[in-house]
Amino acid sequence: MDVGSKDIRRAAMDMLARREQARSELLAKLGQRFEGQDELIEAEVDKLASEGLQSDGRLAESLISARAGRGQGPLKIRAELKGKGVPGDVIDLAFEQCDTDWFELAAVVCRKRFGESAPADVKEKAKRSRFLQQRGFSFDQISSVL
């Protein structure tokens, strides 16, 4: 089967139409679909990025916003972005530009799960701490809540 750049571009556009994709995700998926066409794939993904159709920064911003809306903390979100292959500097910039107060979000998530009352004992405090850690909040954010 002779694969052209139009086929690769169409497949990439289909993927991007479903959801934002990190550059590395797009390269991996297209690489599986069009084996041996690495140079052509790289060129098409570069073209999509230059046209603004693929953006790691936009993916990072939207994922941060969506995950924060679901009550997830910055550590968990950062790990997910790294897992998608988004470069560290892009992740850092997206976090700098987001307007989420992570300390306030940790407090809201804790209140929603455990109510307004303070932890009754050390065991309850540890339970709340573990819950917030699993949600991806930092030690400082957890300490400020508890």
Phi and psi in radians as a Rosetta constraint file:
Dihedral C 1 N 2 CA 2 C 2 CIRCULARHARMONIC -1.548 0.35
Dihedral N 2 CA 2 C 2 N 3 CIRCULARHARMONIC 2.051 0.35
Dihedral C 2 N 3 CA 3 C 3 CIRCULARHARMONIC -1.777 0.35
Dihedral N 3 CA 3 C 3 N 4 CIRCULARHARMONIC 2.313 0.35
Dihedral C 3 N 4 CA 4 C 4 CIRCULARHARMONIC -1.928 0.35
Dihedral N 4 CA 4 C 4 N 5 CIRCULARHARMONIC 2.991 0.35
Dihedral C 4 N 5 CA 5 C 5 CIRCULARHARMONIC -1.150 0.35
Dihedral N 5 CA 5 C 5 N 6 CIRCULARHARMONIC -0.473 0.35
Dihedral C 5 N 6 CA 6 C 6 CIRCULARHARMONIC -1.138 0.35
Dihedral N 6 CA 6 C 6 N 7 CIRCULARHARMONIC -0.688 0.35
Dihedral C 6 N 7 CA 7 C 7 CIRCULARHARMONIC -1.110 0.35
Dihedral N 7 CA 7 C 7 N 8 CIRCULARHARMONIC -0.765 0.35
Dihedral C 7 N 8 CA 8 C 8 CIRCULARHARMONIC -1.145 0.35
Dihedral N 8 CA 8 C 8 N 9 CIRCULARHARMONIC -0.774 0.35
Dihedral C 8 N 9 CA 9 C 9 CIRCULARHARMONIC -1.089 0.35
Dihedral N 9 CA 9 C 9 N 10 CIRCULARHARMONIC -0.753 0.35
Dihedral C 9 N 10 CA 10 C 10 CIRCULARHARMONIC -1.075 0.35
Dihedral N 10 CA 10 C 10 N 11 CIRCULARHARMONIC -0.761 0.35
Dihedral C 10 N 11 CA 11 C 11 CIRCULARHARMONIC -1.125 0.35
Dihedral N 11 CA 11 C 11 N 12 CIRCULARHARMONIC -0.731 0.35
Dihedral C 11 N 12 CA 12 C 12 CIRCULARHARMONIC -1.135 0.35
Dihedral N 12 CA 12 C 12 N 13 CIRCULARHARMONIC -0.741 0.35
Dihedral C 12 N 13 CA 13 C 13 CIRCULARHARMONIC -1.111 0.35
Dihedral N 13 CA 13 C 13 N 14 CIRCULARHARMONIC -0.674 0.35
Dihedral C 13 N 14 CA 14 C 14 CIRCULARHARMONIC -1.059 0.35
Dihedral N 14 CA 14 C 14 N 15 CIRCULARHARMONIC -0.757 0.35
Dihedral C 14 N 15 CA 15 C 15 CIRCULARHARMONIC -1.132 0.35
Dihedral N 15 CA 15 C 15 N 16 CIRCULARHARMONIC -0.750 0.35
Dihedral C 15 N 16 CA 16 C 16 CIRCULARHARMONIC -1.229 0.35
Dihedral N 16 CA 16 C 16 N 17 CIRCULARHARMONIC -0.458 0.35
Dihedral C 16 N 17 CA 17 C 17 CIRCULARHARMONIC -1.224 0.35
Dihedral N 17 CA 17 C 17 N 18 CIRCULARHARMONIC -0.537 0.35
Dihedral C 17 N 18 CA 18 C 18 CIRCULARHARMONIC -1.278 0.35
Dihedral N 18 CA 18 C 18 N 19 CIRCULARHARMONIC -0.786 0.35
Dihedral C 18 N 19 CA 19 C 19 CIRCULARHARMONIC -2.901 0.35
Dihedral N 19 CA 19 C 19 N 20 CIRCULARHARMONIC 2.840 0.35
Dihedral C 19 N 20 CA 20 C 20 CIRCULARHARMONIC -1.053 0.35
Dihedral N 20 CA 20 C 20 N 21 CIRCULARHARMONIC 2.494 0.35
Dihedral C 20 N 21 CA 21 C 21 CIRCULARHARMONIC -2.231 0.35
Dihedral N 21 CA 21 C 21 N 22 CIRCULARHARMONIC 2.437 0.35
Dihedral C 21 N 22 CA 22 C 22 CIRCULARHARMONIC -1.229 0.35
Dihedral N 22 CA 22 C 22 N 23 CIRCULARHARMONIC 2.668 0.35
Dihedral C 22 N 23 CA 23 C 23 CIRCULARHARMONIC -0.954 0.35
Dihedral N 23 CA 23 C 23 N 24 CIRCULARHARMONIC -0.816 0.35
Dihedral C 23 N 24 CA 24 C 24 CIRCULARHARMONIC -1.152 0.35
Dihedral N 24 CA 24 C 24 N 25 CIRCULARHARMONIC -0.628 0.35
Dihedral C 24 N 25 CA 25 C 25 CIRCULARHARMONIC -1.080 0.35
Dihedral N 25 CA 25 C 25 N 26 CIRCULARHARMONIC -0.815 0.35
Dihedral C 25 N 26 CA 26 C 26 CIRCULARHARMONIC -1.089 0.35
Dihedral N 26 CA 26 C 26 N 27 CIRCULARHARMONIC -0.773 0.35
Dihedral C 26 N 27 CA 27 C 27 CIRCULARHARMONIC -1.079 0.35
Dihedral N 27 CA 27 C 27 N 28 CIRCULARHARMONIC -0.742 0.35
Dihedral C 27 N 28 CA 28 C 28 CIRCULARHARMONIC -1.154 0.35
Dihedral N 28 CA 28 C 28 N 29 CIRCULARHARMONIC -0.802 0.35
Dihedral C 28 N 29 CA 29 C 29 CIRCULARHARMONIC -1.143 0.35
Dihedral N 29 CA 29 C 29 N 30 CIRCULARHARMONIC -0.749 0.35
Dihedral C 29 N 30 CA 30 C 30 CIRCULARHARMONIC -1.192 0.35
Dihedral N 30 CA 30 C 30 N 31 CIRCULARHARMONIC -0.601 0.35
Dihedral C 30 N 31 CA 31 C 31 CIRCULARHARMONIC -1.106 0.35
Dihedral N 31 CA 31 C 31 N 32 CIRCULARHARMONIC -0.623 0.35
Dihedral C 31 N 32 CA 32 C 32 CIRCULARHARMONIC -1.220 0.35
Dihedral N 32 CA 32 C 32 N 33 CIRCULARHARMONIC -0.685 0.35
Dihedral C 32 N 33 CA 33 C 33 CIRCULARHARMONIC -1.343 0.35
Dihedral N 33 CA 33 C 33 N 34 CIRCULARHARMONIC -0.641 0.35
Dihedral C 33 N 34 CA 34 C 34 CIRCULARHARMONIC -2.122 0.35
Dihedral N 34 CA 34 C 34 N 35 CIRCULARHARMONIC 1.285 0.35
Dihedral C 34 N 35 CA 35 C 35 CIRCULARHARMONIC -1.073 0.35
Dihedral N 35 CA 35 C 35 N 36 CIRCULARHARMONIC 2.455 0.35
Dihedral C 35 N 36 CA 36 C 36 CIRCULARHARMONIC 1.385 0.35
Dihedral N 36 CA 36 C 36 N 37 CIRCULARHARMONIC 0.114 0.35
Dihedral C 36 N 37 CA 37 C 37 CIRCULARHARMONIC -1.975 0.35
Dihedral N 37 CA 37 C 37 N 38 CIRCULARHARMONIC 0.588 0.35
Dihedral C 37 N 38 CA 38 C 38 CIRCULARHARMONIC -0.971 0.35
Dihedral N 38 CA 38 C 38 N 39 CIRCULARHARMONIC -0.768 0.35
Dihedral C 38 N 39 CA 39 C 39 CIRCULARHARMONIC -1.142 0.35
Dihedral N 39 CA 39 C 39 N 40 CIRCULARHARMONIC -0.745 0.35
Dihedral C 39 N 40 CA 40 C 40 CIRCULARHARMONIC -1.128 0.35
Dihedral N 40 CA 40 C 40 N 41 CIRCULARHARMONIC -0.737 0.35
Dihedral C 40 N 41 CA 41 C 41 CIRCULARHARMONIC -1.086 0.35
Dihedral N 41 CA 41 C 41 N 42 CIRCULARHARMONIC -0.834 0.35
Dihedral C 41 N 42 CA 42 C 42 CIRCULARHARMONIC -1.026 0.35
Dihedral N 42 CA 42 C 42 N 43 CIRCULARHARMONIC -0.754 0.35
Dihedral C 42 N 43 CA 43 C 43 CIRCULARHARMONIC -1.116 0.35
Dihedral N 43 CA 43 C 43 N 44 CIRCULARHARMONIC -0.744 0.35
Dihedral C 43 N 44 CA 44 C 44 CIRCULARHARMONIC -1.186 0.35
Dihedral N 44 CA 44 C 44 N 45 CIRCULARHARMONIC -0.714 0.35
Dihedral C 44 N 45 CA 45 C 45 CIRCULARHARMONIC -1.161 0.35
Dihedral N 45 CA 45 C 45 N 46 CIRCULARHARMONIC -0.671 0.35
Dihedral C 45 N 46 CA 46 C 46 CIRCULARHARMONIC -1.053 0.35
Dihedral N 46 CA 46 C 46 N 47 CIRCULARHARMONIC -0.739 0.35
Dihedral C 46 N 47 CA 47 C 47 CIRCULARHARMONIC -1.120 0.35
Dihedral N 47 CA 47 C 47 N 48 CIRCULARHARMONIC -0.755 0.35
Dihedral C 47 N 48 CA 48 C 48 CIRCULARHARMONIC -1.092 0.35
Dihedral N 48 CA 48 C 48 N 49 CIRCULARHARMONIC -0.695 0.35
Dihedral C 48 N 49 CA 49 C 49 CIRCULARHARMONIC -1.162 0.35
Dihedral N 49 CA 49 C 49 N 50 CIRCULARHARMONIC -0.732 0.35
Dihedral C 49 N 50 CA 50 C 50 CIRCULARHARMONIC -1.174 0.35
Dihedral N 50 CA 50 C 50 N 51 CIRCULARHARMONIC -0.476 0.35
Dihedral C 50 N 51 CA 51 C 51 CIRCULARHARMONIC -1.474 0.35
Dihedral N 51 CA 51 C 51 N 52 CIRCULARHARMONIC -0.071 0.35
Dihedral C 51 N 52 CA 52 C 52 CIRCULARHARMONIC 1.410 0.35
Dihedral N 52 CA 52 C 52 N 53 CIRCULARHARMONIC 0.223 0.35
Dihedral C 52 N 53 CA 53 C 53 CIRCULARHARMONIC -1.497 0.35
Dihedral N 53 CA 53 C 53 N 54 CIRCULARHARMONIC -0.414 0.35
Dihedral C 53 N 54 CA 54 C 54 CIRCULARHARMONIC -2.198 0.35
Dihedral N 54 CA 54 C 54 N 55 CIRCULARHARMONIC 2.267 0.35
Dihedral C 54 N 55 CA 55 C 55 CIRCULARHARMONIC -2.601 0.35
Dihedral N 55 CA 55 C 55 N 56 CIRCULARHARMONIC 2.067 0.35
Dihedral C 55 N 56 CA 56 C 56 CIRCULARHARMONIC -1.126 0.35
Dihedral N 56 CA 56 C 56 N 57 CIRCULARHARMONIC -0.624 0.35
Dihedral C 56 N 57 CA 57 C 57 CIRCULARHARMONIC -1.117 0.35
Dihedral N 57 CA 57 C 57 N 58 CIRCULARHARMONIC -0.766 0.35
Dihedral C 57 N 58 CA 58 C 58 CIRCULARHARMONIC -1.147 0.35
Dihedral N 58 CA 58 C 58 N 59 CIRCULARHARMONIC -0.703 0.35
Dihedral C 58 N 59 CA 59 C 59 CIRCULARHARMONIC -1.051 0.35
Dihedral N 59 CA 59 C 59 N 60 CIRCULARHARMONIC -0.812 0.35
Dihedral C 59 N 60 CA 60 C 60 CIRCULARHARMONIC -1.071 0.35
Dihedral N 60 CA 60 C 60 N 61 CIRCULARHARMONIC -0.801 0.35
Dihedral C 60 N 61 CA 61 C 61 CIRCULARHARMONIC -1.077 0.35
Dihedral N 61 CA 61 C 61 N 62 CIRCULARHARMONIC -0.796 0.35
Dihedral C 61 N 62 CA 62 C 62 CIRCULARHARMONIC -1.211 0.35
Dihedral N 62 CA 62 C 62 N 63 CIRCULARHARMONIC -0.648 0.35
Dihedral C 62 N 63 CA 63 C 63 CIRCULARHARMONIC -1.213 0.35
Dihedral N 63 CA 63 C 63 N 64 CIRCULARHARMONIC -0.696 0.35
Dihedral C 63 N 64 CA 64 C 64 CIRCULARHARMONIC -1.045 0.35
Dihedral N 64 CA 64 C 64 N 65 CIRCULARHARMONIC -0.828 0.35
Dihedral C 64 N 65 CA 65 C 65 CIRCULARHARMONIC -1.084 0.35
Dihedral N 65 CA 65 C 65 N 66 CIRCULARHARMONIC -0.801 0.35
Dihedral C 65 N 66 CA 66 C 66 CIRCULARHARMONIC -1.141 0.35
Dihedral N 66 CA 66 C 66 N 67 CIRCULARHARMONIC -0.794 0.35
Dihedral C 66 N 67 CA 67 C 67 CIRCULARHARMONIC -1.228 0.35
Dihedral N 67 CA 67 C 67 N 68 CIRCULARHARMONIC -0.643 0.35
Dihedral C 67 N 68 CA 68 C 68 CIRCULARHARMONIC -1.116 0.35
Dihedral N 68 CA 68 C 68 N 69 CIRCULARHARMONIC -0.653 0.35
Dihedral C 68 N 69 CA 69 C 69 CIRCULARHARMONIC -1.112 0.35
Dihedral N 69 CA 69 C 69 N 70 CIRCULARHARMONIC -0.430 0.35
Dihedral C 69 N 70 CA 70 C 70 CIRCULARHARMONIC -1.624 0.35
Dihedral N 70 CA 70 C 70 N 71 CIRCULARHARMONIC 0.095 0.35
Dihedral C 70 N 71 CA 71 C 71 CIRCULARHARMONIC 1.466 0.35
Dihedral N 71 CA 71 C 71 N 72 CIRCULARHARMONIC 0.380 0.35
Dihedral C 71 N 72 CA 72 C 72 CIRCULARHARMONIC -1.624 0.35
Dihedral N 72 CA 72 C 72 N 73 CIRCULARHARMONIC 2.569 0.35
Dihedral C 72 N 73 CA 73 C 73 CIRCULARHARMONIC -1.542 0.35
Dihedral N 73 CA 73 C 73 N 74 CIRCULARHARMONIC 2.980 0.35
Dihedral C 73 N 74 CA 74 C 74 CIRCULARHARMONIC -1.143 0.35
Dihedral N 74 CA 74 C 74 N 75 CIRCULARHARMONIC -0.547 0.35
Dihedral C 74 N 75 CA 75 C 75 CIRCULARHARMONIC -1.183 0.35
Dihedral N 75 CA 75 C 75 N 76 CIRCULARHARMONIC -0.733 0.35
Dihedral C 75 N 76 CA 76 C 76 CIRCULARHARMONIC -1.187 0.35
Dihedral N 76 CA 76 C 76 N 77 CIRCULARHARMONIC -0.712 0.35
Dihedral C 76 N 77 CA 77 C 77 CIRCULARHARMONIC -1.152 0.35
Dihedral N 77 CA 77 C 77 N 78 CIRCULARHARMONIC -0.768 0.35
Dihedral C 77 N 78 CA 78 C 78 CIRCULARHARMONIC -1.044 0.35
Dihedral N 78 CA 78 C 78 N 79 CIRCULARHARMONIC -0.745 0.35
Dihedral C 78 N 79 CA 79 C 79 CIRCULARHARMONIC -1.109 0.35
Dihedral N 79 CA 79 C 79 N 80 CIRCULARHARMONIC -0.695 0.35
Dihedral C 79 N 80 CA 80 C 80 CIRCULARHARMONIC -1.116 0.35
Dihedral N 80 CA 80 C 80 N 81 CIRCULARHARMONIC -0.748 0.35
Dihedral C 80 N 81 CA 81 C 81 CIRCULARHARMONIC -1.122 0.35
Dihedral N 81 CA 81 C 81 N 82 CIRCULARHARMONIC -0.731 0.35
Dihedral C 81 N 82 CA 82 C 82 CIRCULARHARMONIC -1.093 0.35
Dihedral N 82 CA 82 C 82 N 83 CIRCULARHARMONIC -0.676 0.35
Dihedral C 82 N 83 CA 83 C 83 CIRCULARHARMONIC -1.107 0.35
Dihedral N 83 CA 83 C 83 N 84 CIRCULARHARMONIC -0.488 0.35
Dihedral C 83 N 84 CA 84 C 84 CIRCULARHARMONIC -1.459 0.35
Dihedral N 84 CA 84 C 84 N 85 CIRCULARHARMONIC -0.079 0.35
Dihedral C 84 N 85 CA 85 C 85 CIRCULARHARMONIC 1.525 0.35
Dihedral N 85 CA 85 C 85 N 86 CIRCULARHARMONIC 0.303 0.35
Dihedral C 85 N 86 CA 86 C 86 CIRCULARHARMONIC -1.327 0.35
Dihedral N 86 CA 86 C 86 N 87 CIRCULARHARMONIC 2.274 0.35
Dihedral C 86 N 87 CA 87 C 87 CIRCULARHARMONIC -1.072 0.35
Dihedral N 87 CA 87 C 87 N 88 CIRCULARHARMONIC 2.579 0.35
Dihedral C 87 N 88 CA 88 C 88 CIRCULARHARMONIC -0.997 0.35
Dihedral N 88 CA 88 C 88 N 89 CIRCULARHARMONIC -0.701 0.35
Dihedral C 88 N 89 CA 89 C 89 CIRCULARHARMONIC -1.161 0.35
Dihedral N 89 CA 89 C 89 N 90 CIRCULARHARMONIC -0.593 0.35
Dihedral C 89 N 90 CA 90 C 90 CIRCULARHARMONIC -1.202 0.35
Dihedral N 90 CA 90 C 90 N 91 CIRCULARHARMONIC -0.704 0.35
Dihedral C 90 N 91 CA 91 C 91 CIRCULARHARMONIC -1.106 0.35
Dihedral N 91 CA 91 C 91 N 92 CIRCULARHARMONIC -0.819 0.35
Dihedral C 91 N 92 CA 92 C 92 CIRCULARHARMONIC -1.021 0.35
Dihedral N 92 CA 92 C 92 N 93 CIRCULARHARMONIC -0.784 0.35
Dihedral C 92 N 93 CA 93 C 93 CIRCULARHARMONIC -1.094 0.35
Dihedral N 93 CA 93 C 93 N 94 CIRCULARHARMONIC -0.740 0.35
Dihedral C 93 N 94 CA 94 C 94 CIRCULARHARMONIC -1.107 0.35
Dihedral N 94 CA 94 C 94 N 95 CIRCULARHARMONIC -0.697 0.35
Dihedral C 94 N 95 CA 95 C 95 CIRCULARHARMONIC -1.189 0.35
Dihedral N 95 CA 95 C 95 N 96 CIRCULARHARMONIC -0.641 0.35
Dihedral C 95 N 96 CA 96 C 96 CIRCULARHARMONIC -1.117 0.35
Dihedral N 96 CA 96 C 96 N 97 CIRCULARHARMONIC -0.642 0.35
Dihedral C 96 N 97 CA 97 C 97 CIRCULARHARMONIC -1.469 0.35
Dihedral N 97 CA 97 C 97 N 98 CIRCULARHARMONIC -0.278 0.35
Dihedral C 97 N 98 CA 98 C 98 CIRCULARHARMONIC -1.336 0.35
Dihedral N 98 CA 98 C 98 N 99 CIRCULARHARMONIC 2.618 0.35
Dihedral C 98 N 99 CA 99 C 99 CIRCULARHARMONIC -1.848 0.35
Dihedral N 99 CA 99 C 99 N 100 CIRCULARHARMONIC 0.461 0.35
Dihedral C 99 N 100 CA 100 C 100 CIRCULARHARMONIC -1.421 0.35
Dihedral N 100 CA 100 C 100 N 101 CIRCULARHARMONIC 2.290 0.35
Dihedral C 100 N 101 CA 101 C 101 CIRCULARHARMONIC -1.581 0.35
Dihedral N 101 CA 101 C 101 N 102 CIRCULARHARMONIC 1.767 0.35
Dihedral C 101 N 102 CA 102 C 102 CIRCULARHARMONIC -1.154 0.35
Dihedral N 102 CA 102 C 102 N 103 CIRCULARHARMONIC -0.564 0.35
Dihedral C 102 N 103 CA 103 C 103 CIRCULARHARMONIC -1.156 0.35
Dihedral N 103 CA 103 C 103 N 104 CIRCULARHARMONIC -0.754 0.35
Dihedral C 103 N 104 CA 104 C 104 CIRCULARHARMONIC -1.159 0.35
Dihedral N 104 CA 104 C 104 N 105 CIRCULARHARMONIC -0.720 0.35
Dihedral C 104 N 105 CA 105 C 105 CIRCULARHARMONIC -1.091 0.35
Dihedral N 105 CA 105 C 105 N 106 CIRCULARHARMONIC -0.723 0.35
Dihedral C 105 N 106 CA 106 C 106 CIRCULARHARMONIC -1.054 0.35
Dihedral N 106 CA 106 C 106 N 107 CIRCULARHARMONIC -0.736 0.35
Dihedral C 106 N 107 CA 107 C 107 CIRCULARHARMONIC -1.123 0.35
Dihedral N 107 CA 107 C 107 N 108 CIRCULARHARMONIC -0.756 0.35
Dihedral C 107 N 108 CA 108 C 108 CIRCULARHARMONIC -1.105 0.35
Dihedral N 108 CA 108 C 108 N 109 CIRCULARHARMONIC -0.787 0.35
Dihedral C 108 N 109 CA 109 C 109 CIRCULARHARMONIC -1.091 0.35
Dihedral N 109 CA 109 C 109 N 110 CIRCULARHARMONIC -0.733 0.35
Dihedral C 109 N 110 CA 110 C 110 CIRCULARHARMONIC -1.141 0.35
Dihedral N 110 CA 110 C 110 N 111 CIRCULARHARMONIC -0.783 0.35
Dihedral C 110 N 111 CA 111 C 111 CIRCULARHARMONIC -1.097 0.35
Dihedral N 111 CA 111 C 111 N 112 CIRCULARHARMONIC -0.706 0.35
Dihedral C 111 N 112 CA 112 C 112 CIRCULARHARMONIC -1.108 0.35
Dihedral N 112 CA 112 C 112 N 113 CIRCULARHARMONIC -0.666 0.35
Dihedral C 112 N 113 CA 113 C 113 CIRCULARHARMONIC -1.430 0.35
Dihedral N 113 CA 113 C 113 N 114 CIRCULARHARMONIC -0.699 0.35
Dihedral C 113 N 114 CA 114 C 114 CIRCULARHARMONIC -2.022 0.35
Dihedral N 114 CA 114 C 114 N 115 CIRCULARHARMONIC -0.030 0.35
Dihedral C 114 N 115 CA 115 C 115 CIRCULARHARMONIC 1.464 0.35
Dihedral N 115 CA 115 C 115 N 116 CIRCULARHARMONIC -3.049 0.35
Dihedral C 115 N 116 CA 116 C 116 CIRCULARHARMONIC -1.408 0.35
Dihedral N 116 CA 116 C 116 N 117 CIRCULARHARMONIC -0.380 0.35
Dihedral C 116 N 117 CA 117 C 117 CIRCULARHARMONIC -1.214 0.35
Dihedral N 117 CA 117 C 117 N 118 CIRCULARHARMONIC 2.597 0.35
Dihedral C 117 N 118 CA 118 C 118 CIRCULARHARMONIC -1.284 0.35
Dihedral N 118 CA 118 C 118 N 119 CIRCULARHARMONIC 2.728 0.35
Dihedral C 118 N 119 CA 119 C 119 CIRCULARHARMONIC -1.029 0.35
Dihedral N 119 CA 119 C 119 N 120 CIRCULARHARMONIC 2.352 0.35
Dihedral C 119 N 120 CA 120 C 120 CIRCULARHARMONIC -1.269 0.35
Dihedral N 120 CA 120 C 120 N 121 CIRCULARHARMONIC -0.606 0.35
Dihedral C 120 N 121 CA 121 C 121 CIRCULARHARMONIC -2.634 0.35
Dihedral N 121 CA 121 C 121 N 122 CIRCULARHARMONIC -3.095 0.35
Dihedral C 121 N 122 CA 122 C 122 CIRCULARHARMONIC -1.096 0.35
Dihedral N 122 CA 122 C 122 N 123 CIRCULARHARMONIC -0.658 0.35
Dihedral C 122 N 123 CA 123 C 123 CIRCULARHARMONIC -1.089 0.35
Dihedral N 123 CA 123 C 123 N 124 CIRCULARHARMONIC -0.767 0.35
Dihedral C 123 N 124 CA 124 C 124 CIRCULARHARMONIC -1.157 0.35
Dihedral N 124 CA 124 C 124 N 125 CIRCULARHARMONIC -0.690 0.35
Dihedral C 124 N 125 CA 125 C 125 CIRCULARHARMONIC -1.103 0.35
Dihedral N 125 CA 125 C 125 N 126 CIRCULARHARMONIC -0.727 0.35
Dihedral C 125 N 126 CA 126 C 126 CIRCULARHARMONIC -1.130 0.35
Dihedral N 126 CA 126 C 126 N 127 CIRCULARHARMONIC -0.682 0.35
Dihedral C 126 N 127 CA 127 C 127 CIRCULARHARMONIC -1.066 0.35
Dihedral N 127 CA 127 C 127 N 128 CIRCULARHARMONIC -0.808 0.35
Dihedral C 127 N 128 CA 128 C 128 CIRCULARHARMONIC -1.139 0.35
Dihedral N 128 CA 128 C 128 N 129 CIRCULARHARMONIC -0.691 0.35
Dihedral C 128 N 129 CA 129 C 129 CIRCULARHARMONIC -1.082 0.35
Dihedral N 129 CA 129 C 129 N 130 CIRCULARHARMONIC -0.812 0.35
Dihedral C 129 N 130 CA 130 C 130 CIRCULARHARMONIC -1.068 0.35
Dihedral N 130 CA 130 C 130 N 131 CIRCULARHARMONIC -0.723 0.35
Dihedral C 130 N 131 CA 131 C 131 CIRCULARHARMONIC -1.031 0.35
Dihedral N 131 CA 131 C 131 N 132 CIRCULARHARMONIC -0.842 0.35
Dihedral C 131 N 132 CA 132 C 132 CIRCULARHARMONIC -1.186 0.35
Dihedral N 132 CA 132 C 132 N 133 CIRCULARHARMONIC -0.598 0.35
Dihedral C 132 N 133 CA 133 C 133 CIRCULARHARMONIC -1.098 0.35
Dihedral N 133 CA 133 C 133 N 134 CIRCULARHARMONIC -0.763 0.35
Dihedral C 133 N 134 CA 134 C 134 CIRCULARHARMONIC -1.123 0.35
Dihedral N 134 CA 134 C 134 N 135 CIRCULARHARMONIC -0.497 0.35
Dihedral C 134 N 135 CA 135 C 135 CIRCULARHARMONIC -1.378 0.35
Dihedral N 135 CA 135 C 135 N 136 CIRCULARHARMONIC -0.181 0.35
Dihedral C 135 N 136 CA 136 C 136 CIRCULARHARMONIC 1.728 0.35
Dihedral N 136 CA 136 C 136 N 137 CIRCULARHARMONIC 0.416 0.35
Dihedral C 136 N 137 CA 137 C 137 CIRCULARHARMONIC -1.631 0.35
Dihedral N 137 CA 137 C 137 N 138 CIRCULARHARMONIC 2.619 0.35
Dihedral C 137 N 138 CA 138 C 138 CIRCULARHARMONIC -1.362 0.35
Dihedral N 138 CA 138 C 138 N 139 CIRCULARHARMONIC 2.913 0.35
Dihedral C 138 N 139 CA 139 C 139 CIRCULARHARMONIC -1.030 0.35
Dihedral N 139 CA 139 C 139 N 140 CIRCULARHARMONIC -0.739 0.35
Dihedral C 139 N 140 CA 140 C 140 CIRCULARHARMONIC -1.088 0.35
Dihedral N 140 CA 140 C 140 N 141 CIRCULARHARMONIC -0.740 0.35
Dihedral C 140 N 141 CA 141 C 141 CIRCULARHARMONIC -1.158 0.35
Dihedral N 141 CA 141 C 141 N 142 CIRCULARHARMONIC -0.723 0.35
Dihedral C 141 N 142 CA 142 C 142 CIRCULARHARMONIC -1.151 0.35
Dihedral N 142 CA 142 C 142 N 143 CIRCULARHARMONIC -0.763 0.35
Dihedral C 142 N 143 CA 143 C 143 CIRCULARHARMONIC -1.060 0.35
Dihedral N 143 CA 143 C 143 N 144 CIRCULARHARMONIC -0.676 0.35
Dihedral C 143 N 144 CA 144 C 144 CIRCULARHARMONIC -1.172 0.35
Dihedral N 144 CA 144 C 144 N 145 CIRCULARHARMONIC -0.529 0.35
Dihedral C 144 N 145 CA 145 C 145 CIRCULARHARMONIC -1.338 0.35
Dihedral N 145 CA 145 C 145 N 146 CIRCULARHARMONIC -0.737 0.35
